[in-house]
């Protein structure tokens, strides 16, 4: 049995839709993204100074020091003023994914618990 192969001329192509990302390229980052990049730079220094250099949750399947990133108690688009720097914890990829798939109230509760149970305070 052989696999069916199509010649390049046999593949039907659709024209680009007006406004598609392929036509105009990737959307440029905006003011909010620039603000997050600057905040993340400050947070990295603060967390390292406080000795927080591994995942703060440690759920099953945790990578501990791999793929670390900052997780907020709410989605970034729903954060209130001042929460970009304060309502945040350091998590590995798998732990971040686990809390991300919970409801918004549960995600907020988990991040607030992590912040409350820290041994070292983050200097802001």
N, C-alpha and C positions, 0 to 999 in steps of 0.2 A: 504494500500500500504506500503510495507516495503522497506527500503533502502538496496541496494545491498552491501554486505560486502565481502571482500576478506580475505582469510586466508593468513597468512604470506608466506606460501609456494607458493601461487598463484601469488604473486607480482613479476614481471620480473625486475631484477636488471641488470644494465649495469656495466661492470668493470670500475675501475678508469682509467681515461686517464693519460698518462704519462705527468708529469708537472702540474697536477691539484693542486689547493691550498689544497685540502683535503689530497693529498699524501705528500706534502712537508710542510704543515702548512702555517701560515700567513707570508707574506714577511716582513722581518725585516726593521725597519725604517732606513733611511739613513742620510747622512750629512745634506741635506736640511731640513729634518724634525727636526733634532736636533737643527739646527739654528733657525727654527721657534719657537720651544718650548722655547728656551732661550730668543728670542725676545718677545714672548708673556708674559713671566714673567716680563720683564722690562716694557712693555706697561701697564700691569695691575697696577703697582706701579705708573707710570707716570699719568695715567688717573685718578686714585683715588686721587692723590695729586692735580690734576687740578679740582677736583670736578665733573668729568664726570663719573656718576655711573648709568646712565639710557640710554635708546635708544636715539640716536641723530636724528633719522628721525621722528618717531611718525606718521607713516602712519595709515590708517584705519585698525583696528585689531591689533594694536601695543600692545605688552605685557609690555612695559615700562621698568621694571626691571627684567623680566623673560627671561631665556635662552639667556643671553647676550654673544656676541662674537665679534671678530674683523672682519670687512669686508674691503677688499682691493678694490681699484679702478679698478684693473685688476685681473684676475685669478692669483694665486700665481706663477704658472709656467711661466707666461708672464711678471712678474715684472722685472724691470731693477734694476741695482745696487743702493742700498740705499732706494728703495721704500718699502721695507718690513716693515720699521718702520715709514715712513713718509706718505705714501699714504694709510692711514687706518683710519677707524672710528668705533665707538662702536655701534652695532645694536642688537636688539632682533631677535629671530629666524624668525618670520613672515616678518619683514621689510627686513631682509637679503635675504630671499627667493624672495621677490618681486623684488629687484634690481638685483638679480642673474639671473632672467629670462629675463631681458632686454638685449639689445645688448651691446657689450663691450664699445662702445663709450658713450652710455647713462649711463651705470654703472660708468664709469670713471667720467663723468660730475657731477653726483649726489654726489659721494664721495668727489670730489674737492669742490663742493658747501658747503657741510657739514663742511669741514676743514676750508674754508674761512669764514664761518659765526659763528665760535665758539667764545663764549665770553671769554673763558679762553684759553690761549696758552698752549700747551703741552711742558714742558721742556725736551729737549733731550740732 
